Amino acid sequence: MWPRWPSTGAADAEAIHQALQAEQLAAPALLADAYGASVAAIVGVLTGLSAQIDNLHATLSKQFEQHPDAEILPRLPGLGIVLGARVLGEFGDDPNRYADAKARKNYAGTAPITRASGKRRTVLARLVRNRRLADPLVWWAFCSLTCSPGARACYDRHRARGPPISKPFRTLANRWVGILHGCLRHRACYDELTAWPAPQQRAA
């Protein structure tokens, strides 16, 4: 459970409002002008940066849409143009590069490492991995929670087991990598029921 902050009463809110409306310490006009010029310069930089980001997104979208895999990747829940392009760029587009889903998961670093010694069995996260690929995969897992009931149920099951909070996202990302591999291997678009079968179907 996240900590719950105590609610602020109406009296406290009114006191804060009056304090903010009261006369404040004033800076000399020369200093105020200097701060104003500084803020104006920062706004100009941010405006230009925002325009460049928009231009980059438009160019990236145009180039990505021309790729054959663009028919498959953006239809996966939570995987838009930017994340899709990052995932495709790091995985590569050679259809024969990964022998199976396990090989793709190992390359992604999402597959856990299992160590067994006698009766003891430990499952650990892979620390050595392609971080340029790991980052968009985690964001993909996060974004999919609101648009895929199957992904949400998978996350909730693992989250209910307790901390650490990052483990459910790694598990979900690992599952998405497997689903991605299946879609690319069979040149099939994503289907929610196929990707996340009902419990009785998984048991069968």
Phi, psi and omega in degrees: 000136176285149180296142179254121181280144179296141181290146179270128181287170181297325180294318178295319180298319179293321178296318178296318180299315181294323179295322179288331180278344182289161180295133183255166176296131182261140176273154176304149184303321181298317179292320179297320178295322180295316177296322178299317178296321179296315179296319179299321179294319179296319178299320178297318179296315181295323178296315178296320179296319179298319179295320179293323177296318178297318179296319179295318180297319179295317179294316180298317180297317181296315180291320183293322182295340180276350181279141180302326181285353180292345176285342186251309189299311184293346180274352175284130183304130178087354183251095180272200183294310185292308179296321179298318179293321179294316180295316180296318181297323182278325177285329187084166184244015176288116184293344182252011183290324182247123183296324181204181181297325180297320179295320178293320179295320178296318178296320180291338183080012180273337180288130181288163176258127180254126178239129182236137177216107183066236178267001183262134180227125183237135177248121184238154175280149177282123180271330179268111183199169177283102184291335176291339176265324182298322183297307179295333179292321178292318178295324177299313179300318180295314183292332183287346184297330184266354184230006177222109178301323179295318178295319179298317180294321178297314179298315182297322179298315182283329179292327181293343180282353176105181182296164002281152186289337182286337184296315178301325179291320177296318179296317180293319178298321178298320179294320180295324178298320177295319179295318178301316180299318180296318179296317180290321181296318183263002182052047182240144176283158184296139174227124185299317183290327178287320182288324183232076182294158178296156182306321181292330177289321178294323180293325180291000000 
